Amino acid sequence: MKDKKIILLSFDIEEFDLPEEFGCQVTETSKFEISRKGTEKILEVVNRQNIKATFFVTSNFAEKYPDLIKIMVENGHEVASHGVSHSSFEVEDLKKSRRILENLSGKKIVGFRMARLAPVKKSDIKEAHYCYESSLNPVFLPGRYNNFRSPLLPFDEDCGLKQYPISAVPGIRFPLFWLSFKNLPFKFYLMLAKFTLKQTNYFNMYSHPWEYNEESKSQKYGIPAYITRHAGNDLADRLENFIIEMKKVGEFVTFCDTL
């Protein structure tokens, strides 16, 4: 990886439970259907651009839409675990979600990302037979992340689990995750992404399927505008333009490609 500029583009394929953080209940049908439509839009973009991406999928979502898992696998994408449910977690979910995803995908599941990048005991992830995790945002965001001194590049946890941090601008540690991708002016975000890739030979960014569905902007969900900005077709266009530009300076690979 030292001489190769790699781009890890991933998507957390989960139920649309975000409104519940703002006191708004969502029907189970809406939770899944909003994310399904967004996932279909993502797949259209990445498959049209002929790149590889990694999809961290909750097993609840996968069981509802096995046809989407099939499309991911058939197009060379990696399927990884995002737990059983996006709204709850038990240690047993690590093995349960892996088994379900392996049965549906026909592939060995080696990666895990916790919902909301919440901390999980690394040895538990390793003991559940995962090879890597990507749940570290190496920045300081009050009330969310306090990882300013964590490594910016992939490293081995003490238990041997490979950790792939979400990208941040070297030095200033400005976060380059999904909120930055949608809120910064596109050219400015692209400049930061290219700078980070040039400096580190590594770029890791993720987003969510509901972001690519116009319905997530509905006022009935009570989500602040900075979270839903550009949601729907605008964000899909932004994603496609980002892929086009980044293909010029690096290679899109899956996490398991780098192991």
N, C-alpha and C positions, 0 to 999 in steps of 0.2 A: 504494500500500500504506500510505501515511501515515495515511489516514483510515479505513482498513478493518481490522477485527480478523480476521486470517486464522489458521486452524488447519491445519497440515500434519500429517496423520496418515499414517504410512507403516509398511510391514511388510517386513522382509528375508526374502524367500522363498528358503530355502536348504536344503541337505541338513543333517540333524541329525548334525553331526560333533562337537558339543560334548563328548560323553563322552571323545573322544580327548585332549582337553586334560587330562583327569584319569586317563589311562592305561588307559582302557577302549575296546576295539575294538568297532565296531558294523558289522553286516552292511550291504552296500549297499542291500538291500531295506528294512531298517529305517530307514536314513538318509532315504530318500525317502518311505516310507509314513507315518512319524510326522509329517513336515512336511506331507504331502498332507492328512492328516486335520485338522491344525491350520489349514491354509489354508482348507479348506472351512468350518470353524467361523467363521473371521474373515469370510469372504465372507457367511455367513448374517447376521452381526451388522451389518456396514456396509451391506449391501443392505436389510435390514429397516429400518434407520434412515435410509435414503435419503440417504447422504452420499457424498462423493467421497474416495477415498484413493489413495495411490500405493504400488505394489507393486514393490520392487526385487528382481528375480528373477534367480537364476543361470540361465544358458542350459541347463545340464545338467538342472535341475529343469523348465524350460519344455518341453524336448524330451520329457520323460517324461510330462508332463501338459498337453498343448496344450489340452485341454478347459477347464482352469482359466484359462488365458490368455484363452480366448474369453469366459468368464464375466466376467472382469475388464473386458475391452474393452466388452462388451455393456452393462454397467452403468455405464459412464462413468468408470471408474477409469483412472489412468495406469499404464502398464507402463514400468519403467525397469530399467537394468542393475545387477546385483550381481556382475558378472563371469561367468566360465564355470563355475568350481567354487568352493566356499566354502573348500576346503582348500589351494588352490594359486593362484598368480598369475604370469602373464607379461605383458609389455606388449602382446603380440599379442592377448591375451584381450579387450582393450578393444574392438577392432574386431570380433573374432569374435563376442562375446556380443551386440553391438549388431545385427549382421547377422542372427543367428539369431532374436533377439527381434522384429525388424522383420518377418521372414518369417512368424513364427507369429502375431503380433498384427495385422499389416496396418497398423501405425501407425509413425510416425517415433519412434525412441527418442532422447530428448534428455538424459536424466539418468543419473547414475552414483553409486553408493555402494560403496566398497570394503568387503570383508569385514572385520569387527571394527574398522571405521573406521581401518584401517591407512593410513599415508601413501603416496600415489602422486604421482609428478611431475605437477604440474598441467598443464604444457604437453603432456604425453603424452595426458592426458584430452581436452584441447581439440583436439589434432591428430587424435584418433579421432572427431571430429565430435559431441562432446557439448556441450551448452549450459550445463549446470550439474552441480555435485557437491553431495552432502550427507554429508560424511564427517568433519566437524569437531565434536568435543565440547569446547566452550570452557571447560573446567574443569581442575582438577588432581586426578588420581587416581593415586597412586603405582604405578608399574609399568605403567600403561596410557596415561594422557593427561597431557600437560604443556602445556596450552593456556590457562592462566589469563589471559593478556593478549590473547587473540584476541577479535575482535569477537563480540558476542552476536547481531547482526542480519545479514541477508544483505549480502554485499559482493562486489565484483569482484576476483578474483585478478589478478596482474600480467599474465597471459596473456589475460585477458578472460573467463575461466571464472567463472560465477556460483557463489558458495559460499553454501549454506544451513546455518548452524550448528544443531546440536541445541540445544534450549532449556535454559537454566539461569536460576535466579532472579537477577535483576539485583542488583548490589551484592555479595552474598555468594557468588555463582556456585555455588549448590547445584545439582547435576545433576538434571535431570528426565527422564532417559531411562528405558529399560525396567526397570532394576533398582529405581529409585525408585518407578515406577508399581506394581510388585507388592509392594514391601516396606513402604512407608509406609502408615499408616492412610488409607483411601480419602478421607475428608473432608479430611485434612491435605494430601494430594497435590492434591486438587481445589482447595483454597484457594490453594496455591502456583501451580498452573497458571493460575487465574483472575487472580491478582495479576500474574504474569508477562505474561499477555496484555494486561491493562489498562495496564501500564507500557510495553510495547513494541509493541503491536498485532500481535504475532507469537508463535506457539507451534508448536514442531516436536518431535514425539515419535515414537519408533518402537519396535516389538517384533518378535518372531519367531514363526513358525507353530508350532514345537514347544512353545512356552509354552502353547498352547491345546489341547494333547493330554495327557490324564491319564497316558499311558504314559511321558512324559518324567520323571515323578517316581519311576519304578521304581529301587529301590536297586541293581539290577544295573548301572546306568550310572555310579554313583559320583559323581553331581553333588551339590554341597553344597545344603542345604535353602534357603539364601537365594536361590539361583538358580531353584529349581523351585517356590518358594512360590506357592500359589494356582493352580498349573498346571492346565489343563483347563477344565471348565465354570465354576469359580469365577472364573477370569481372564476368560473370555468374558463373564460377567455384569458384572464390574467394567468391562470395556471398553464394554459397552453403556450402563451407567449413566454412565460418563464422557462418552460421546458425547451422551447426552440432556442432561446438565448443561451441557456446553460449547456446545451448539447455542444455548443461551439468551444467550450472550455473544459469540459469534463465528461465522464461517462456515468450514466445512470445504471446502478447495479442494485441488486437486492442485498439485504444483510447477510443472508447465507452464502452469497457469492464471495464474501470477504473472509469467511471463516477458514 
